[in-house]
Amino acid sequence: MLKQILSKLPRKSPKSDQLDEINSGSNNSNFSNGSQCTNGGNGLSSRLSVVKRVSSAVFPSSIMAGVEAVEPHLSFKDVSNTQKQNLFVSKLNLCCEVSDFSDSDKVTAEQDLKRQTLIELADFVSSGSAKFTEPAISAMCKMCSLNLFRVFPPKCRSNGTGGETEDEEPMFDPAWSHLQIVYDLLLRFVSFGSLDVKVAKKYVDHLFIVRLLDLFDSEDPRERDCLKTVLHRIYGKFMAHRQFIRQAVCNIIYRFVFETERHNGIAELLEIFGSIISGFALPLKEEHKIFLCRALIPLHKPKSVGIYHQQLTYCVVQFIDKDPKLATNAIKGLLKYWPVTNSQKELMFISELEEVLEMTSMAEFQKIMVPLFRRIGCCLNSSHYQVAERAHLLWNNEHILNLVTHNRQVIIPLVFPALERNTQNHWNQAVLNLTQNVRKILCEMDEELVQACKRKLEEENSTLNVAAERRKLTWERLESAASFQPSADYIIAPVKPATCSVAC
């Protein structure tokens, strides 16, 4: 029956096939550029099955040789099983036209039609009927590239930090109704079980990955969340691209830290790397250690570190879990970028420091304990009560306390003066109570050493008091001499310098 209907259709020459677009038969469709069929029987026949040669302008002839595409406005239910794959490619090609969402109040018929087509494609792929042959892979990558890859407008946020803060509402892309389905199609494509990776990597190439990474700067958190999942699947599926992806992410981090300090997707990129690092083989490659020292550690520098600090801490801890010797590098990096005037950032650093110390071995701890506890001593004396409280609470950690106990001869003399200054001068009662608790812990640890530190501190204070008194007396003598008014008899008139008679 189908062959009889097809035989009644008027035949066209190959040239006219390339120039004409066959109408879907719907009077409301604005996507059709071909002449509208006036005969009802012919229109019904075209809806059942209309086959034509694919234009070489859409797909390369080397790929699409001998491939026929079905009229894209047909439903998958209206074609035979043998033609569904060709209809799939045709619908992908139809969705390559990008809709204009600049006017949010205007929803055109073309936008609705394209969205319905995207939904049909997503349902077809999820049903398992789709086969990603090379023409389908080419069409899928082309459709995703045209719809997703775009240049974002200049950032107009006033804080200059990049990314949303607690005081700012996230910005949502008006085209999300289409973008969401395209991302879903891309995710299903890269997650397809029987996908031929050797063929797919010709289209999911380095340029495709770089442009996909550029999208992480989107201000729409929904888009960044989709990108996070897609990139992680690409990293898992395309093993040949793994090193390139890591290097490309490094370049984004370098540009963010050392040039712009503006990027919206650092948290999402670090979240991806958290799972990547956990899968690194042992022993760690030198490339991975360089990534920790040159990319992750400098990420503590920007003012906006609070936006991605949780993901950053996880990545650092994963590295130390893989190689405990890296704890020294991590702690040195924290001390290098330790904030001086930003109390909230200092609180984050103390929390991260505690997590790192929990993973630190005794040998690595001994390498950095002197500069580390000098910094902790400063935090104990902080006038910001939250910083001081957080520093005191480090002593409640059993692993840290064990490290301190084994190295108390070095550590107690470093922190005891800070505790004494708190006892005498700190304004916050909660901090004073915590100081007393820490002093009690130190006394239980080694009371003799604490008493020796106390005597030494009293001697130092006495010496300082003597020096201060001498300095005070010296200034008083200078002030007295400066206030002395000499009599006129002792004033010597200034002597004029002799003029030189020789012309120079």
C-alpha positions, -999 to +999 in steps of 0.1 A: +000+000+000+028+024+009+046+017-024+014+024-044+010+058-027+047+067-033+044+057-070+017+083-075+038+112-062+053+135-089+090+129-093+115+158-092+150+161-106+179+159-082+186+196-086+151+206-077+153+183-047+183+203-034+165+236-038+130+228-026+118+222+010+088+200+013+059+214+033+047+193+063+011+198+053+003+221+083-011+256+075+003+270+108+040+259+103+065+287+097+095+264+093+085+251+058+101+269+028+088+247+001+056+251-020+025+241-001+006+211-014-029+219-025-040+183-032-054+167+000-044+132-011-009+142-019-006+161+014-017+130+033+008+109+013+036+134+021+028+131+058+031+093+056+065+092+039+083+118+018+118+109+009+144+132-006+182+134-009+199+154+018+215+187+009+253+187+010+251+221+027+238+204+059+259+173+061+292+166+043+288+144+013+314+120+025+293+113+056+259+115+041+265+096+009+235+074+002+216+087+033+180+099+029+162+122+052+125+121+060+104+153+061+112+167+096+077+178+105+064+142+106+059+124+138+079+093+146+046+074+148+038+083+112+069+067+096+081+031+093+108+017+116+133+018+087+128+056+083+128+066+120+165+070+120+164+092+090+136+112+106+157+116+137+185+132+117+161+154+099+146+167+131+180+174+145+188+195+114+155+213+118+164+223+154+196+239+142+177+272+137+182+293+168+152+311+182+153+348+193+143+352+230+153+389+233+116+398+238+105+376+268+068+386+263+067+373+227+064+336+221+062+328+185+049+297+167+084+289+156+096+287+192+067+264+202+073+242+171+110+239+179+103+231+215+079+204+205+104+190+181+131+190+208+108+171+232+101+145+204+138+140+200+144+136+237+115+111+240+129+092+210+164+090+224+151+080+259+130+052+244+162+035+232+151+035+195+178+060+184+210+048+169+239+072+169+254+065+135+280+089+121+254+111+104+234+112+136+265+121+156+273+148+132+238+162+133+236+160+171+269+179+176+260+205+151+226+211+167+241+213+202+268+237+190+245+261+173+220+262+202+244+261+232+276+279+222+272+316+224+289+347+237+276+360+270+269+397+275+294+417+295+290+413+333+273+442+349+275+432+385+288+458+408+308+437+433+334+427+407+339+392+422+321+370+397+295+345+407+264+351+428+267+362+463+242+359+492+229+394+485+223+389+447+196+369+430+209+346+402+201+356+366+181+331+345+184+327+307+151+334+289+160+307+264+161+280+291+129+263+278+149+253+248+184+250+263+172+226+290+160+201+264+192+205+243+213+198+274+192+167+281+198+155+245+235+162+248+237+143+281+218+113+267+241+114+236+274+113+256+259+087+280+247+064+252+259+029+260+267+018+224+282+051+213+312+046+190+337+068+208+362+066+179+337+082+156+322+105+182+355+121+191+359+135+156+329+158+164+333+161+202+368+174+196+391+199+214+372+229+200+339+215+211+352+209+246+368+244+249+335+261+239+316+238+263+339+250+291+334+286+281+297+281+290+306+275+327+307+313+329+270+314+325+251+334+352+223+309+351+229+283+379+206+258+361+228+258+330+260+254+351+245+224+368+237+207+335+272+215+322+287+199+353+270+166+345+277+167+308+314+175+312+318+147+338+303+122+314+325+134+286+355+130+308+345+095+316+336+085+281+363+101+260+395+090+276+416+105+249+404+140+259+411+137+296+445+154+297+432+182+274+402+188+297+424+190+328+447+215+310+418+235+298+403+238+333+438+248+346+439+276+320+405+288+332+417+288+369+449+306+359+430+334+341+406+337+371+432+338+398+459+359+381+440+381+357+402+387+361+390+372+394+357+370+377+341+336+368+307+321+377+316+284+373+346+278+395+325+259+421+311+236+395+345+230+379+360+221+413+331+198+420+339+179+389+375+177+398+367+165+433+355+132+417+383+132+391+410+134+418+394+106+438+400+084+407+436+092+402+459+062+401+488+059+426+515+070+427+503+104+416+517+118+384+538+150+385+512+167+364+486+161+392+509+175+419+515+206+398+478+211+395+475+212+433+504+236+437+498+259+408+460+259+404+442+247+436+464+264+462+464+299+445+425+296+444+427+307+481+438+341+470+407+357+454+382+377+475+354+355+462+368+323+477+338+318+498+317+310+468+337+278+460+356+272+493+337+240+502+345+224+468+381+237+470+386+221+504+373+188+492+397+188+463+427+196+486+417+169+511+414+144+482+449+151+471+463+146+507+443+114+510+460+102+478+495+113+489+499+124+526+532+141+517+513+168+500+499+181+533+530+202+537+524+219+504+488+225+513+495+240+547+523+262+533+499+275+507+473+283+533+499+302+553+510+321+522+476+333+513+463+337+549+440+367+551+450+397+574+419+419+574+391+396+562+377+378+592+352+357+573+378+344+550+400+337+580+373+316+595+372+295+563+409+291+564+409+278+600+382+253+591+401+240+561+433+239+581+416+216+606+405+192+578+440+192+564+456+185+598+433+156+603+449+140+572+485+150+582+510+125+594+535+132+622+565+135+599+548+160+577+534+179+606+569+184+621+581+201+589+556+230+592+546+231+629+566+262+638+552+287+612+518+270+616+514+276+653+528+311+651+498+318+628+474+299+652+488+320+681+479+352+662+444+338+656+441+331+694+447+368+700+423+380+673+401+408+684+374+393+662+357+370+687+346+344+660+382+340+647+395+336+683+368+311+692+374+290+661+412+289+668+406+278+704+383+250+692+411+234+673+423+220+706+391+199+708+402+178+678+418+146+690+442+141+661+455+177+664+458+174+701+478+142+696+501+160+672+506+188+697+512+164+726+541+147+708+556+180+699+547+200+730+583+211+737+581+232+705+544+241+703+536+252+739+562+279+740+547+293+708+511+295+719+514+301+757+522+339+753+491+343+732+470+326+759+485+349+786+477+380+765+441+368+761+438+363+799+449+399+805+434+419+776+407+401+756+373+418+757+350+388+750+340+366+779+334+335+757+370+338+744+383+341+780+365+309+790+380+291+760+414+304+769+411+290+804+401+256+790+431+255+766+454+265+795+440+236+815+446+212+786+483+224+784+488+220+821+475+185+820+497+178+791+530+191+807+526+213+838+563+217+843+568+230+808+538+255+812+554+268+844+587+273+827+570+291+798+552+313+824+585+322+841+602+329+808+573+352+798+575+371+831+612+376+825+606+388+790+579+412+802+602+425+829+629+431+803+604+449+780+592+470+809+628+481+817+634+489+781+601+509+779+611+529+810+645+537+795+629+548+763+604+570+782+632+587+801+652+593+768+622+610+752+616+631+783+652+644+781+648+651+744+616+670+751+633+690+778+662+699+756+639+709+728+620+732+751+652+750+764+652+787+751+689+800+748+697+836+756+705+862+729+743+864+740+748+828+730+731+831+696+757+831+668+748+850+637+749+829+606+780+834+583+774+842+547+793+820+524+821+837+504+812+845+468+834+830+442+852+857+421+862+832+394+836+827+368+827+791+364 
